[in-house]
Structure formats: structure tokens, C-alpha cells
């Protein structure tokens, strides 16, 4: 489906972010940024629901273009 960036309030522990193996977690001051590829809308909804059930405050969800490093067609 696409590459997503999900910004949440607070610093998530390594144990918690291990629940999302398809995402990378970058810890920033008072925030954690999860990013990675999700296969479909159901995967995104499931991830957001899981974060909500854990009581994590979601600040932002962005779908970003995938940089596939292919040369442009002439």
C-alpha cells in the first residue's frame, strides 16, 4: 500500500516498538516516529487501533512517496 510515517507523543520503549516489526522507530525529544511499509488499509487500521489500545497519543499519520531510485523515463 505505501510507506507511512506515524508520529506519537512520548518516547516508546524498545519492547513496545518490537510489536511493530515492519516499522522503524526513531526516538526524538518527547516523541517517537514510526516509519515503514504497510501492505494495505487494514494493516494501517490495525496498527492505529493497537496504538490506541495501548493508550499512545497519535500526533500525525502521513503517507509518503516511496523513493525507489529508478531513473526517470526519457
PDB file of N, CA, C and O in Angstrom:
ATOM      1  N   UNK A   1       0.810  -1.187   0.000  1.00  0.00           N
ATOM      2  CA  UNK A   1       0.000   0.000   0.000  1.00  0.00           C
ATOM      3  C   UNK A   1       0.853   1.250   0.000  1.00  0.00           C
ATOM      4  O   UNK A   1       0.640   2.137  -0.827  1.00  0.00           O
ATOM      5  N   UNK A   2       1.817   1.346   0.910  1.00  0.00           N
ATOM      6  CA  UNK A   2       2.653   2.526   0.895  1.00  0.00           C
ATOM      7  C   UNK A   2       3.515   2.659   2.130  1.00  0.00           C
ATOM      8  O   UNK A   2       3.424   1.875   3.075  1.00  0.00           O
ATOM      9  N   UNK A   3       4.352   3.674   2.089  1.00  0.00           N
ATOM     10  CA  UNK A   3       5.257   3.979   3.183  1.00  0.00           C
ATOM     11  C   UNK A   3       4.599   5.028   4.064  1.00  0.00           C
ATOM     12  O   UNK A   3       4.092   6.033   3.566  1.00  0.00           O
ATOM     13  N   UNK A   4       4.603   4.798   5.366  1.00  0.00           N
ATOM     14  CA  UNK A   4       3.933   5.695   6.308  1.00  0.00           C
ATOM     15  C   UNK A   4       4.888   6.203   7.358  1.00  0.00           C
ATOM     16  O   UNK A   4       5.852   5.531   7.723  1.00  0.00           O
ATOM     17  N   UNK A   5       4.607   7.407   7.844  1.00  0.00           N
ATOM     18  CA  UNK A   5       5.286   7.990   8.983  1.00  0.00           C
ATOM     19  C   UNK A   5       4.204   8.262  10.020  1.00  0.00           C
ATOM     20  O   UNK A   5       3.223   8.949   9.739  1.00  0.00           O
ATOM     21  N   UNK A   6       4.388   7.720  11.218  1.00  0.00           N
ATOM     22  CA  UNK A   6       3.415   7.879  12.293  1.00  0.00           C
ATOM     23  C   UNK A   6       4.139   8.487  13.486  1.00  0.00           C
ATOM     24  O   UNK A   6       5.030   7.864  14.063  1.00  0.00           O
ATOM     25  N   UNK A   7       3.757   9.692  13.848  1.00  0.00           N
ATOM     26  CA  UNK A   7       4.388  10.410  14.955  1.00  0.00           C
ATOM     27  C   UNK A   7       3.473  10.298  16.172  1.00  0.00           C
ATOM     28  O   UNK A   7       2.282  10.599  16.095  1.00  0.00           O
ATOM     29  N   UNK A   8       4.050   9.859  17.307  1.00  0.00           N
ATOM     30  CA  UNK A   8       3.274   9.697  18.522  1.00  0.00           C
ATOM     31  C   UNK A   8       3.906  10.491  19.661  1.00  0.00           C
ATOM     32  O   UNK A   8       5.101  10.787  19.652  1.00  0.00           O
ATOM     33  N   UNK A   9       3.082  10.822  20.626  1.00  0.00           N
ATOM     34  CA  UNK A   9       3.546  11.580  21.784  1.00  0.00           C
ATOM     35  C   UNK A   9       4.289  10.651  22.723  1.00  0.00           C
ATOM     36  O   UNK A   9       3.835   9.538  22.990  1.00  0.00           O
ATOM     37  N   UNK A  10       5.414  11.095  23.219  1.00  0.00           N
ATOM     38  CA  UNK A  10       6.188  10.327  24.180  1.00  0.00           C
ATOM     39  C   UNK A  10       7.213   9.423  23.520  1.00  0.00           C
ATOM     40  O   UNK A  10       7.199   9.203  22.309  1.00  0.00           O
ATOM     41  N   UNK A  11       8.091   8.914  24.347  1.00  0.00           N
ATOM     42  CA  UNK A  11       9.129   8.002  23.873  1.00  0.00           C
ATOM     43  C   UNK A  11       8.663   6.581  24.133  1.00  0.00           C
ATOM     44  O   UNK A  11       8.481   6.181  25.282  1.00  0.00           O
ATOM     45  N   UNK A  12       8.469   5.820  23.063  1.00  0.00           N
ATOM     46  CA  UNK A  12       8.027   4.434  23.194  1.00  0.00           C
ATOM     47  C   UNK A  12       9.228   3.535  23.479  1.00  0.00           C
ATOM     48  O   UNK A  12      10.296   3.708  22.893  1.00  0.00           O
ATOM     49  N   UNK A  13       9.045   2.582  24.376  1.00  0.00           N
ATOM     50  CA  UNK A  13      10.125   1.664  24.742  1.00  0.00           C
ATOM     51  C   UNK A  13      10.441   0.726  23.577  1.00  0.00           C
ATOM     52  O   UNK A  13       9.632   0.553  22.665  1.00  0.00           O
ATOM     53  N   UNK A  14      11.617   0.131  23.624  1.00  0.00           N
ATOM     54  CA  UNK A  14      12.010  -0.851  22.601  1.00  0.00           C
ATOM     55  C   UNK A  14      11.078  -2.070  22.656  1.00  0.00           C
ATOM     56  O   UNK A  14      10.765  -2.655  21.619  1.00  0.00           O
ATOM     57  N   UNK A  15      10.641  -2.446  23.845  1.00  0.00           N
ATOM     58  CA  UNK A  15       9.723  -3.575  23.983  1.00  0.00           C
ATOM     59  C   UNK A  15       8.411  -3.285  23.267  1.00  0.00           C
ATOM     60  O   UNK A  15       7.856  -4.166  22.609  1.00  0.00           O
ATOM     61  N   UNK A  16       7.913  -2.064  23.387  1.00  0.00           N
ATOM     62  CA  UNK A  16       6.658  -1.709  22.735  1.00  0.00           C
ATOM     63  C   UNK A  16       6.827  -1.633  21.220  1.00  0.00           C
ATOM     64  O   UNK A  16       5.994  -2.158  20.482  1.00  0.00           O
ATOM     65  N   UNK A  17       7.886  -0.990  20.750  1.00  0.00           N
ATOM     66  CA  UNK A  17       8.075  -0.857  19.304  1.00  0.00           C
ATOM     67  C   UNK A  17       8.410  -2.199  18.651  1.00  0.00           C
ATOM     68  O   UNK A  17       8.257  -2.348  17.439  1.00  0.00           O
ATOM     69  N   UNK A  18       8.866  -3.177  19.442  1.00  0.00           N
ATOM     70  CA  UNK A  18       9.126  -4.513  18.900  1.00  0.00           C
ATOM     71  C   UNK A  18       7.830  -5.177  18.429  1.00  0.00           C
ATOM     72  O   UNK A  18       7.874  -6.133  17.654  1.00  0.00           O
ATOM     73  N   UNK A  19       6.682  -4.682  18.888  1.00  0.00           N
ATOM     74  CA  UNK A  19       5.390  -5.193  18.449  1.00  0.00           C
ATOM     75  C   UNK A  19       5.086  -4.832  16.995  1.00  0.00           C
ATOM     76  O   UNK A  19       4.139  -5.363  16.414  1.00  0.00           O
ATOM     77  N   UNK A  20       5.871  -3.943  16.408  1.00  0.00           N
ATOM     78  CA  UNK A  20       5.652  -3.466  15.044  1.00  0.00           C
ATOM     79  C   UNK A  20       6.910  -3.729  14.213  1.00  0.00           C
ATOM     80  O   UNK A  20       7.630  -2.791  13.873  1.00  0.00           O
ATOM     81  N   UNK A  21       7.181  -4.997  13.881  1.00  0.00           N
ATOM     82  CA  UNK A  21       8.447  -5.346  13.231  1.00  0.00           C
ATOM     83  C   UNK A  21       8.627  -4.759  11.830  1.00  0.00           C
ATOM     84  O   UNK A  21       9.758  -4.668  11.354  1.00  0.00           O
ATOM     85  N   UNK A  22       7.553  -4.363  11.164  1.00  0.00           N
ATOM     86  CA  UNK A  22       7.702  -3.795   9.826  1.00  0.00           C
ATOM     87  C   UNK A  22       8.030  -2.302   9.865  1.00  0.00           C
ATOM     88  O   UNK A  22       8.235  -1.683   8.821  1.00  0.00           O
ATOM     89  N   UNK A  23       8.081  -1.723  11.073  1.00  0.00           N
ATOM     90  CA  UNK A  23       8.344  -0.290  11.213  1.00  0.00           C
ATOM     91  C   UNK A  23       9.654  -0.053  11.934  1.00  0.00           C
ATOM     92  O   UNK A  23      10.084  -0.863  12.756  1.00  0.00           O
ATOM     93  N   UNK A  24      10.278   1.061  11.618  1.00  0.00           N
ATOM     94  CA  UNK A  24      11.473   1.522  12.305  1.00  0.00           C
ATOM     95  C   UNK A  24      11.044   2.614  13.278  1.00  0.00           C
ATOM     96  O   UNK A  24      10.190   3.436  12.944  1.00  0.00           O
ATOM     97  N   UNK A  25      11.619   2.635  14.467  1.00  0.00           N
ATOM     98  CA  UNK A  25      11.276   3.648  15.466  1.00  0.00           C
ATOM     99  C   UNK A  25      12.463   4.579  15.670  1.00  0.00           C
ATOM    100  O   UNK A  25      13.554   4.136  16.028  1.00  0.00           O
ATOM    101  N   UNK A  26      12.248   5.863  15.441  1.00  0.00           N
ATOM    102  CA  UNK A  26      13.246   6.891  15.712  1.00  0.00           C
ATOM    103  C   UNK A  26      12.747   7.698  16.899  1.00  0.00           C
ATOM    104  O   UNK A  26      11.698   8.338  16.826  1.00  0.00           O
ATOM    105  N   UNK A  27      13.492   7.667  17.979  1.00  0.00           N
ATOM    106  CA  UNK A  27      13.095   8.403  19.170  1.00  0.00           C
ATOM    107  C   UNK A  27      13.613   9.823  19.100  1.00  0.00           C
ATOM    108  O   UNK A  27      14.805  10.063  18.908  1.00  0.00           O
ATOM    109  N   UNK A  28      12.694  10.759  19.259  1.00  0.00           N
ATOM    110  CA  UNK A  28      13.027  12.184  19.265  1.00  0.00           C
ATOM    111  C   UNK A  28      12.605  12.757  20.604  1.00  0.00           C
ATOM    112  O   UNK A  28      11.937  12.077  21.383  1.00  0.00           O
ATOM    113  N   UNK A  29      12.976  13.972  20.882  1.00  0.00           N
ATOM    114  CA  UNK A  29      12.614  14.615  22.131  1.00  0.00           C
ATOM    115  C   UNK A  29      11.093  14.621  22.305  1.00  0.00           C
ATOM    116  O   UNK A  29      10.378  15.272  21.543  1.00  0.00           O
ATOM    117  N   UNK A  30      10.609  13.898  23.302  1.00  0.00           N
ATOM    118  CA  UNK A  30       9.189  13.830  23.680  1.00  0.00           C
ATOM    119  C   UNK A  30       8.295  13.227  22.597  1.00  0.00           C
ATOM    120  O   UNK A  30       7.072  13.342  22.675  1.00  0.00           O
ATOM    121  N   UNK A  31       8.886  12.588  21.590  1.00  0.00           N
ATOM    122  CA  UNK A  31       8.099  11.954  20.525  1.00  0.00           C
ATOM    123  C   UNK A  31       8.820  10.706  20.032  1.00  0.00           C
ATOM    124  O   UNK A  31      10.025  10.547  20.223  1.00  0.00           O
ATOM    125  N   UNK A  32       8.065   9.841  19.404  1.00  0.00           N
ATOM    126  CA  UNK A  32       8.638   8.704  18.686  1.00  0.00           C
ATOM    127  C   UNK A  32       8.045   8.728  17.288  1.00  0.00           C
ATOM    128  O   UNK A  32       6.845   8.938  17.116  1.00  0.00           O
ATOM    129  N   UNK A  33       8.894   8.513  16.289  1.00  0.00           N
ATOM    130  CA  UNK A  33       8.452   8.474  14.904  1.00  0.00           C
ATOM    131  C   UNK A  33       8.598   7.042  14.410  1.00  0.00           C
ATOM    132  O   UNK A  33       9.705   6.507  14.347  1.00  0.00           O
ATOM    133  N   UNK A  34       7.478   6.429  14.062  1.00  0.00           N
ATOM    134  CA  UNK A  34       7.469   5.089  13.475  1.00  0.00           C
ATOM    135  C   UNK A  34       7.340   5.249  11.972  1.00  0.00           C
ATOM    136  O   UNK A  34       6.516   6.033  11.500  1.00  0.00           O
ATOM    137  N   UNK A  35       8.135   4.526  11.223  1.00  0.00           N
ATOM    138  CA  UNK A  35       8.001   4.624   9.773  1.00  0.00           C
ATOM    139  C   UNK A  35       8.328   3.300   9.126  1.00  0.00           C
ATOM    140  O   UNK A  35       9.181   2.549   9.598  1.00  0.00           O
ATOM    141  N   UNK A  36       7.632   3.025   8.032  1.00  0.00           N
ATOM    142  CA  UNK A  36       7.859   1.788   7.310  1.00  0.00           C
ATOM    143  C   UNK A  36       6.718   1.499   6.358  1.00  0.00           C
ATOM    144  O   UNK A  36       5.764   2.271   6.256  1.00  0.00           O
ATOM    145  N   UNK A  37       6.825   0.379   5.662  1.00  0.00           N
ATOM    146  CA  UNK A  37       5.838  -0.016   4.658  1.00  0.00           C
ATOM    147  C   UNK A  37       4.704  -0.797   5.312  1.00  0.00           C
ATOM    148  O   UNK A  37       4.942  -1.690   6.124  1.00  0.00           O
ATOM    149  N   UNK A  38       3.479  -0.458   4.955  1.00  0.00           N
ATOM    150  CA  UNK A  38       2.303  -1.206   5.377  1.00  0.00           C
ATOM    151  C   UNK A  38       1.621  -1.728   4.119  1.00  0.00           C
ATOM    152  O   UNK A  38       1.493  -1.001   3.134  1.00  0.00           O
ATOM    153  N   UNK A  39       1.185  -2.986   4.147  1.00  0.00           N
ATOM    154  CA  UNK A  39       0.674  -3.645   2.949  1.00  0.00           C
ATOM    155  C   UNK A  39      -0.656  -3.119   2.450  1.00  0.00           C
ATOM    156  O   UNK A  39      -0.885  -3.067   1.242  1.00  0.00           O
ATOM    157  N   UNK A  40      -1.541  -2.726   3.361  1.00  0.00           N
ATOM    158  CA  UNK A  40      -2.868  -2.305   2.926  1.00  0.00           C
ATOM    159  C   UNK A  40      -3.552  -1.463   4.004  1.00  0.00           C
ATOM    160  O   UNK A  40      -2.995  -1.233   5.078  1.00  0.00           O
ATOM    161  N   UNK A  41      -4.761  -1.013   3.698  1.00  0.00           N
ATOM    162  CA  UNK A  41      -5.527  -0.158   4.609  1.00  0.00           C
ATOM    163  C   UNK A  41      -5.827  -0.894   5.916  1.00  0.00           C
ATOM    164  O   UNK A  41      -5.842  -0.278   6.981  1.00  0.00           O
ATOM    165  N   UNK A  42      -6.063  -2.186   5.844  1.00  0.00           N
ATOM    166  CA  UNK A  42      -6.337  -2.966   7.048  1.00  0.00           C
ATOM    167  C   UNK A  42      -5.125  -2.992   7.982  1.00  0.00           C
ATOM    168  O   UNK A  42      -5.282  -2.943   9.202  1.00  0.00           O
ATOM    169  N   UNK A  43      -3.927  -3.067   7.420  1.00  0.00           N
ATOM    170  CA  UNK A  43      -2.708  -3.047   8.231  1.00  0.00           C
ATOM    171  C   UNK A  43      -2.551  -1.707   8.938  1.00  0.00           C
ATOM    172  O   UNK A  43      -2.179  -1.661  10.111  1.00  0.00           O
ATOM    173  N   UNK A  44      -2.831  -0.619   8.230  1.00  0.00           N
ATOM    174  CA  UNK A  44      -2.761   0.710   8.836  1.00  0.00           C
ATOM    175  C   UNK A  44      -3.795   0.831   9.954  1.00  0.00           C
ATOM    176  O   UNK A  44      -3.473   1.294  11.048  1.00  0.00           O
ATOM    177  N   UNK A  45      -5.030   0.417   9.687  1.00  0.00           N
ATOM    178  CA  UNK A  45      -6.089   0.498  10.699  1.00  0.00           C
ATOM    179  C   UNK A  45      -5.745  -0.354  11.919  1.00  0.00           C
ATOM    180  O   UNK A  45      -5.966   0.069  13.054  1.00  0.00           O
ATOM    181  N   UNK A  46      -5.214  -1.533  11.693  1.00  0.00           N
ATOM    182  CA  UNK A  46      -4.820  -2.401  12.800  1.00  0.00           C
ATOM    183  C   UNK A  46      -3.721  -1.792  13.647  1.00  0.00           C
ATOM    184  O   UNK A  46      -3.762  -1.870  14.875  1.00  0.00           O
ATOM    185  N   UNK A  47      -2.738  -1.186  12.999  1.00  0.00           N
ATOM    186  CA  UNK A  47      -1.645  -0.541  13.709  1.00  0.00           C
ATOM    187  C   UNK A  47      -2.159   0.623  14.552  1.00  0.00           C
ATOM    188  O   UNK A  47      -1.815   0.746  15.728  1.00  0.00           O
ATOM    189  N   UNK A  48      -2.984   1.476  13.946  1.00  0.00           N
ATOM    190  CA  UNK A  48      -3.520   2.621  14.678  1.00  0.00           C
ATOM    191  C   UNK A  48      -4.392   2.159  15.840  1.00  0.00           C
ATOM    192  O   UNK A  48      -4.354   2.764  16.912  1.00  0.00           O
ATOM    193  N   UNK A  49      -5.173   1.103  15.650  1.00  0.00           N
ATOM    194  CA  UNK A  49      -6.005   0.558  16.718  1.00  0.00           C
ATOM    195  C   UNK A  49      -5.141   0.012  17.852  1.00  0.00           C
ATOM    196  O   UNK A  49      -5.449   0.222  19.025  1.00  0.00           O
ATOM    197  N   UNK A  50      -4.069  -0.681  17.507  1.00  0.00           N
ATOM    198  CA  UNK A  50      -3.161  -1.236  18.509  1.00  0.00           C
ATOM    199  C   UNK A  50      -2.537  -0.112  19.343  1.00  0.00           C
ATOM    200  O   UNK A  50      -2.486  -0.203  20.570  1.00  0.00           O
ATOM    201  N   UNK A  51      -2.067   0.940  18.683  1.00  0.00           N
ATOM    202  CA  UNK A  51      -1.506   2.082  19.408  1.00  0.00           C
ATOM    203  C   UNK A  51      -2.547   2.704  20.330  1.00  0.00           C
ATOM    204  O   UNK A  51      -2.241   3.049  21.472  1.00  0.00           O
ATOM    205  N   UNK A  52      -3.772   2.847  19.840  1.00  0.00           N
ATOM    206  CA  UNK A  52      -4.852   3.415  20.640  1.00  0.00           C
ATOM    207  C   UNK A  52      -5.141   2.544  21.862  1.00  0.00           C
ATOM    208  O   UNK A  52      -5.317   3.062  22.965  1.00  0.00           O
ATOM    209  N   UNK A  53      -5.190   1.240  21.674  1.00  0.00           N
ATOM    210  CA  UNK A  53      -5.442   0.326  22.793  1.00  0.00           C
ATOM    211  C   UNK A  53      -4.337   0.395  23.845  1.00  0.00           C
ATOM    212  O   UNK A  53      -4.593   0.157  25.026  1.00  0.00           O
ATOM    213  N   UNK A  54      -3.123   0.716  23.432  1.00  0.00           N
ATOM    214  CA  UNK A  54      -2.004   0.867  24.356  1.00  0.00           C
ATOM    215  C   UNK A  54      -2.001   2.230  25.044  1.00  0.00           C
ATOM    216  O   UNK A  54      -1.177   2.487  25.922  1.00  0.00           O
ATOM    217  N   UNK A  55      -2.930   3.104  24.640  1.00  0.00           N
ATOM    218  CA  UNK A  55      -3.012   4.430  25.236  1.00  0.00           C
ATOM    219  C   UNK A  55      -2.003   5.420  24.679  1.00  0.00           C
ATOM    220  O   UNK A  55      -1.702   6.431  25.313  1.00  0.00           O
ATOM    221  N   UNK A  56      -1.479   5.130  23.491  1.00  0.00           N
ATOM    222  CA  UNK A  56      -0.487   6.003  22.858  1.00  0.00           C
ATOM    223  C   UNK A  56      -1.217   7.129  22.130  1.00  0.00           C
ATOM    224  O   UNK A  56      -2.132   6.873  21.347  1.00  0.00           O
ATOM    225  N   UNK A  57      -0.812   8.374  22.387  1.00  0.00           N
ATOM    226  CA  UNK A  57      -1.395   9.529  21.703  1.00  0.00           C
ATOM    227  C   UNK A  57      -0.767   9.684  20.328  1.00  0.00           C
ATOM    228  O   UNK A  57       0.434   9.926  20.214  1.00  0.00           O
ATOM    229  N   UNK A  58      -1.579   9.544  19.280  1.00  0.00           N
ATOM    230  CA  UNK A  58      -1.110   9.683  17.903  1.00  0.00           C
ATOM    231  C   UNK A  58      -1.181  11.149  17.525  1.00  0.00           C
ATOM    232  O   UNK A  58      -2.243  11.767  17.617  1.00  0.00           O
ATOM    233  N   UNK A  59      -0.070  11.705  17.105  1.00  0.00           N
ATOM    234  CA  UNK A  59       0.010  13.116  16.734  1.00  0.00           C
ATOM    235  C   UNK A  59      -0.239  13.306  15.250  1.00  0.00           C
ATOM    236  O   UNK A  59      -0.935  14.239  14.848  1.00  0.00           O
ATOM    237  N   UNK A  60       0.333  12.414  14.424  1.00  0.00           N
ATOM    238  CA  UNK A  60       0.296  12.625  12.974  1.00  0.00           C
ATOM    239  C   UNK A  60       0.480  11.297  12.252  1.00  0.00           C
ATOM    240  O   UNK A  60       1.246  10.440  12.693  1.00  0.00           O
ATOM    241  N   UNK A  61      -0.224  11.135  11.146  1.00  0.00           N
ATOM    242  CA  UNK A  61      -0.055   9.987  10.256  1.00  0.00           C
ATOM    243  C   UNK A  61       0.082  10.536   8.844  1.00  0.00           C
ATOM    244  O   UNK A  61      -0.792  11.258   8.364  1.00  0.00           O
ATOM    245  N   UNK A  62       1.176  10.195   8.184  1.00  0.00           N
ATOM    246  CA  UNK A  62       1.425  10.662   6.822  1.00  0.00           C
ATOM    247  C   UNK A  62       1.748   9.482   5.919  1.00  0.00           C
ATOM    248  O   UNK A  62       2.479   8.572   6.310  1.00  0.00           O
ATOM    249  N   UNK A  63       1.198   9.505   4.707  1.00  0.00           N
ATOM    250  CA  UNK A  63       1.653   8.570   3.689  1.00  0.00           C
ATOM    251  C   UNK A  63       2.642   9.340   2.834  1.00  0.00           C
ATOM    252  O   UNK A  63       2.325  10.416   2.327  1.00  0.00           O
ATOM    253  N   UNK A  64       3.829   8.798   2.673  1.00  0.00           N
ATOM    254  CA  UNK A  64       4.878   9.493   1.931  1.00  0.00           C
ATOM    255  C   UNK A  64       5.248   8.692   0.693  1.00  0.00           C
ATOM    256  O   UNK A  64       5.153   7.464   0.695  1.00  0.00           O
ATOM    257  N   UNK A  65       5.669   9.382  -0.368  1.00  0.00           N
ATOM    258  CA  UNK A  65       6.066   8.680  -1.591  1.00  0.00           C
ATOM    259  C   UNK A  65       7.259   7.769  -1.323  1.00  0.00           C
ATOM    260  O   UNK A  65       8.167   8.119  -0.569  1.00  0.00           O
ATOM    261  N   UNK A  66       7.242   6.627  -1.936  1.00  0.00           N
ATOM    262  CA  UNK A  66       8.348   5.683  -1.822  1.00  0.00           C
ATOM    263  C   UNK A  66       9.423   6.086  -2.813  1.00  0.00           C
ATOM    264  O   UNK A  66       9.140   6.217  -4.004  1.00  0.00           O
ATOM    265  N   UNK A  67      10.637   6.285  -2.355  1.00  0.00           N
ATOM    266  CA  UNK A  67      11.758   6.622  -3.225  1.00  0.00           C
ATOM    267  C   UNK A  67      12.380   5.318  -3.695  1.00  0.00           C
ATOM    268  O   UNK A  67      13.147   4.688  -2.966  1.00  0.00           O
ATOM    269  N   UNK A  68      12.044   4.910  -4.932  1.00  0.00           N
ATOM    270  CA  UNK A  68      12.516   3.619  -5.419  1.00  0.00           C
ATOM    271  C   UNK A  68      13.794   3.721  -6.247  1.00  0.00           C
ATOM    272  O   UNK A  68      14.263   2.713  -6.776  1.00  0.00           O
ATOM    273  N   UNK A  69      14.362   4.912  -6.368  1.00  0.00           N
ATOM    274  CA  UNK A  69      15.659   5.134  -7.033  1.00  0.00           C
ATOM    275  C   UNK A  69      15.702   4.661  -8.483  1.00  0.00           C
ATOM    276  O   UNK A  69      16.760   4.287  -8.990  1.00  0.00           O
ATOM    277  N   UNK A  70      14.545   4.679  -9.148  1.00  0.00           N
ATOM    278  CA  UNK A  70      14.539   4.342 -10.568  1.00  0.00           C
ATOM    279  C   UNK A  70      14.774   5.601 -11.384  1.00  0.00           C
ATOM    280  O   UNK A  70      14.246   6.661 -11.046  1.00  0.00           O
ATOM    281  N   UNK A  71      15.560   5.505 -12.459  1.00  0.00           N
ATOM    282  CA  UNK A  71      15.769   6.681 -13.300  1.00  0.00           C
ATOM    283  C   UNK A  71      14.466   7.073 -14.007  1.00  0.00           C
ATOM    284  O   UNK A  71      13.636   6.223 -14.328  1.00  0.00           O
ATOM    285  N   UNK A  72      14.312   8.355 -14.236  1.00  0.00           N
ATOM    286  CA  UNK A  72      13.123   8.856 -14.941  1.00  0.00           C
ATOM    287  C   UNK A  72      13.162   8.415 -16.394  1.00  0.00           C
ATOM    288  O   UNK A  72      14.231   8.286 -16.990  1.00  0.00           O
ATOM    289  N   UNK A  73      11.966   8.182 -16.963  1.00  0.00           N
ATOM    290  CA  UNK A  73      11.888   7.804 -18.367  1.00  0.00           C
ATOM    291  C   UNK A  73      12.204   9.010 -19.246  1.00  0.00           C
ATOM    292  O   UNK A  73      11.800  10.131 -18.936  1.00  0.00           O
ATOM    293  N   UNK A  74      12.922   8.781 -20.336  1.00  0.00           N
ATOM    294  CA  UNK A  74      13.264   9.872 -21.277  1.00  0.00           C
ATOM    295  C   UNK A  74      12.218  10.012 -22.333  1.00  0.00           C
ATOM    296  O   UNK A  74      12.334  10.872 -23.207  1.00  0.00           O
TER     297      UNK A  74
END
